[in-house]
Amino acid sequence: MPSRLPIQDIFAGLVTSIGTAIRYWFHYTLVAFAWLGVVPLTACRIYKCLFTGSVSSLLTLPLDMLSTENLLADCLQGCFVVTCTLCAFISLVWLREQIVHGGAPIWLEHAAQPFNAAGHHQNEAPAGGNGAENVAADQPANPPAENAVVGENPDAQDDQAEEEEEDNEEEDDAGVEDAADANNGAQDDMNWNALEWDRAAEELTWERMLGLDGSLVFLEHVFWVVSLNTLFILVFAFCPYHIGHFSLVGLGFEEHVQASHFEGLITTIVGYILLAITLIICHGLATLVKFHRSRRLLGVCYIVVKVSLLVVVEIGVFPLICGWWLDICSLEMFDATLKDRELSFQSAPGTTMFLHWLVGMVYVFYFASFILLLREVLRPGVLWFLRNLNDPDFNPVQEMIHLPIYRHLRRFILSVIVFGSIVLLMLWLPIRIIKSLLPNFLPYNVMLYRYWESSHSDAPVSELSLELLLLQVVLPALLEQGHTRQWLKGLVRAWTVTAGYLLDLHSYLLGDQEENENSANQQVNNNQHARNNNAVPAVGEGLHAAHQAILQQGGPVGFQPYRRPLRFPLRIFLLIVFMCITLLIASLICLTLPVFAGRWLMSFWTGTAKIHELYTAACGLYVCWLTIRAVTVLVAWMPQGRRVIFQKVKEWSLMIMKTLIVAVLLAGVVPLLLGLLFELVIVAPLRVPLDQTPLFYPWQDWALGVLHAKIIAAITLMGPQWWLKTVIEQVYANGIRNIDLHYIVRKLAAPVISVLLLSLCVPYVIASGVVPLLGVTAEMQNLVHRRIYPFLLMVVVLMGILSFQVRQFKRLYEHIKNDKEQWDEELLASRKERI
């Protein structure tokens, strides 16, 4: 083999590679056109056609499919429609799995009971209970030590067993054959499996389904996805919407719904509610005439509609109510009125509702997080009335499937009352107290006032950049500290201990670990107030029985005995009053102390000018956190002696000095240079014409540079391994306590600052020092001075592309050479075999 390939071999290999690339390009273009063009465009056009409400739109649907008007907007809307239909399909499959593995409601499996009763002795209880509130009662209850609710009346279980036997005797008259058919039909419906899903899943991969494997099988999948979209739009959007629309028109509520700015959503929800009521009525009629298959089908459809509506209520309606209630209770804090909120809703209803929903979701999330923290402190069993989200047996979907609708409605009303009362206690009432005690403290200044505009009227300081800096840098650095949660947990524990000893409720709140004897009797005597008047279920075999046991029990899974003092209800009432007073005082401190400290500190910089309270609150919160952290560290060092304290102070002073130097370099110089470079390369050429002079503001460039630096660092850590990623990972691994100033300066700060300075200085020297020596005109000098930075960026990008292509050509050359050698070896071997 020669050291260099002939030109014809290189050309042939290059043509082959280009042909392969063109073939793949055509195939992937077809894949992209099918999935990103045909599927969403078809979904959007069919959606518009169905909701137009005219027969002519159905007749012109084939022509509308080929129309080129509003292609981009229809494709984007179609992507949203396809996403919704796919989510609905996945949700239905997942809900079916929940019903199959977790068990259907007992009222849905009622048809299988006659056959089971006929095959068992009359004294045996059936496999499932009768009704949504019944459970198996012939098995022994769990031991008292494992249940929060014990000491139930045993007569209730006997009565329940007698009722089940009477029902079985009545159902025996219906005939064993019908019962067997119904049971077999129910089992067939439950165990229906038209395909061998495991083998199909092994054969069908994402590459094969999307067409990324080079085959054209994906065209069939495109057809099925389009058909599925059409079916789901027709069944889950078109029918409920028109059912709700005709009902609202008939009841005369059409004008009120149109005034809400969410006519389609409200009409569809009303349609689903009416559909659920219709399914319940049809299910009852099918039960009377003993149409078992129809009865089961109607029951499954009702479960689907019921779970969908409950998900909308839990995830959509409840956070929205909380968000609006928070806004209404905090109007005086921002000097706003309900009229202002009404105007904002009229101008942008979608944005307003989304923001309130987001605020409500954040409130619900932090409330649930606080409840989880309380469970870590309090005795198991104190919060028996709240669901434990950390319980491995807790399954909200199973509760939606099994519990009746009135239970969910009662839980929803109680949740609204509890959450609303807490908002009143911790927001509305403290605001009223602050306005009465400190009239000049409120309202908070949330107007986009710029202090810098008072001295520089032309300075367009970006408030958005500062808010992004605050949300992306300051607050995460505060919230990521594990000390904050430990402090809060310590405060809760201290308050619990204090309240327990003041009210003689220490055993109730924290438990008595030393009481090991007679624990079962104490459980019976001390927990009658927590009883839910439900029989303790028997935990049978299978996941279905386990879920039924969880749903029917009246208390928490974990429980510890406690000592019940005299006048226990009065002490509980005083505990609640003490808790309300504590929450009120804590809310007053949180609303005033950080803002007051932030205003005082910011006044040294801004003077008497008012600035956004977001900055004052963040500044005060950070200062308070640093103060509390310093106090806790000193308290922890006090028992170690004066010498150790001085040694620790010396070490921390050195560490703080190193940290300040690193912060100046990496959080000061690098973001400033990066933001200035971004301004020169991207912002100034796009925003400032050639006949105007761009103005640069270091503060704004630094704020944007911090965000750019954070994004670049994140991308670097997610990218391939190279020297910058290695250095950043080493710096993160060392942390602040083991900070290596020499390593950071030599390996990270110096190279990065050198590259940024060269990127800023070299173009400036060329434009201001070299170009004038060439004798060009002033206009050309201005053009070069303004466009040299983006021009050099293009040169760098072009050089990178060329270097990449050179490497690719070298790889192609080696590939052709290896193939040629392999082909020559095979040819030589074949000749030797012939000889």
Secondary structure, 3 states (H helix, E strand, C coil): CCCCCCHHHHHHHHHHHHHHHHHHHHHHHHHHHHHHHHHHHHHHHHHHHHHHCCHHHHHCHHHHHCCCCCHHHHHHHHHHHHHHHHHHHHHHHHHHHHHHHHCCCCCCHHHHHHHHHHCCCCCCCCCCCCCCCCCCCCCCCCCHHHCCCCCCCHHHHHHHHHHHHHHHHHHHCCCHHHHHHHHHHHHHHHCCCCCCHHHHHHHCCHHHHHCCCCCCCHHHHHHHHHHHHHHHHHHHHHHHHHHHHHHHHHHCCHHHHHCCCCHHHHHHHHHHHHHHHHHHHHHHHHHHHCCHHHHHHHHHHHHHHHHHHHHHHHHHHHHHHHHHHHHHHCCHHHCCCHHHHHHHHHHCHHHHHHHHHHHHHHHHHHHHHHHHHHHHHCCCCCCCCCCCCCCCCCCHHHHHHHCCHHHHHHHHHHHHHHHHHHHHHHHHHHHHHHHHHCCCCCCCCCCCCCHHHHHCCCCCCCHHHHHHHHHHHHHHHHHCCHHHHHHHHHHHHHHHHHHHHHCCCHHHHHCCCCCCCCHHHHHHHHCHHHCCCCCCCCCCCCHHHHHHHHHHCCCCCCCCCCCCCCCHHHHHHHHHHHHHHHHHHHHHHHHHHHHHHHHHHHHHHHCCCCCCHHHHHHHHHHHHHHHHHHHHHHHHHHHHCHHHHHHHHHHHHHHHHHHHHHHHHHHHHHHHHHHHHHHHHHHHHHHCCCCCCCCCCHHHHHHHHHHHHHHHHHHHHHCCCCHHHHHHHHHHHHCCCCCCHHHHHHHHHHHHHHHHHHHHHHHHHHHHHHHHHHCCCHHHHHHHHHHHHHHHHHHHHHHHHHHHHHHHHHHHHHHHHHHHHHHHHHHHHHHHHHC
